[in-house]
Amino acid sequence: MSRIFSGIQPSGELHIGNYLGAVKNWVELQRSYESFFCVVDYHAITIPYEPDDLRTRRREMMVSLLASGLDPSVATVFAQSMVPEHTELAWIFNTVTPLGELERQTQFKDKASRQESIPAGLLNYPVLQAADILLYRADLVPVGEDQVQHLELSREIARRWNARFGEGYFPEPQAKLTPSRRIMGLDGNTKMSKSMGNTVGLLEEPASIWEKLRPAVTDPARVRKTDPGTPEVCNIYHLHRAFSPPDVVSHVETQCRTAGWGCIECKKVLFENVNTELTPIRTRAAEIRSQPELVDQVAGDGALPARRVAAVTMREVKDRMGLA
Ligand code: SF4
C-alpha cells in the first residue's frame, strides 16, 4: 500500500476552503493508503503567536479533523511536535539544502516582507516540510494545484541526500492532486483565508452561514434578475459544484445562463446543500468537544505509530551518515 503524508496548520476551526481543498480528500483517501495526517504546530511558531492561543487552535483543528471524518482507527492523526524526529531530520536536511534555494522560495519572500525581524525558522520552513514528508518516506502528498511547486524542494532535498548518503533511500514524493478546485473567499477576490476574513467556518451555525452567503459576490454581469449570467465566473456556482448533487449543479447552470432565477434563489439552494453536508459534521464536533480528554488521547495515540516509523527512518539515516 502506498503511503501518503499531509499536514495542516493549527489555525483553529477549519473553514470550508480547507475542508474542500484538503481534508475532505484526506477522508476519502484514508482507507486506500497508509495515511499520516499531521497538525503542523512547529510550522506555526515561525511567525509571532501566543502560546495559549496556539494550544487552543491546535485542539480545535483536531476537533475539526475528527468531526470531518478522519478515523484514527485507519489513519495516523497526530500533532507534529509530539514526534521530535521531525526537527531532527530537518536539521540533517539543513546540511544538504543550498541557502539560495531557500531564499528563492516565494512564500519566504512574502512572509519575510511582512516582518521586521526575520527568524531563521521562516527561511528553513521548507526544510521542515521536506522532513515532515520524508520522515515517513511517503510516496504521495495530497495537495491542491497551487501547492505542487512547494513539493519540488522536498524532492530536491531527497535527491541531494540520496546522492550523498544512500541512493534511492528516500522516495521523491509525488503530488496527489486534490480534485476540488480552489475555493475563493466570499468576496470573490482571493483564496478563502482566515486572514482575509472571507471564510465560512466548517462548524459555523446555519444562521451565521446564511448571513455570509446572502451578500456574497456573484457574477457581476447579473445586475438585474433578468440579466443572464456565466456560472463559471461565479464562486457560488463553484460552491454548488462542491456541495450540491450533479442534477442540482446542471439546474444551476441552466437557471443562471437563462436568467431563470435570481442569485438569492440560487444561494438558498446552495445553503440547503451546505447544511446537508455540514450538519452531521457539526453534530460530531459537539460530541467530540464534550469529551476533551478524547482529543488529547487521539493526538497522543496517533503520535505512537508515527514515532515508530520515524524512529526506524532516523536509525537508518544516522547509520548511513556515520552518526550511529
Ligand atoms: S445565479 Fe447562481 S451561479 Fe449564477 S451568478 Fe447568481 S449566484 Fe452565481
Residues whose N, C-alpha, C, O or C-beta is under 5 A from the ligand:
A	BS01	SF4	T218 D219 R222 G229 P231 C234 I236 Y237 C256 W261 G262 C263 C266
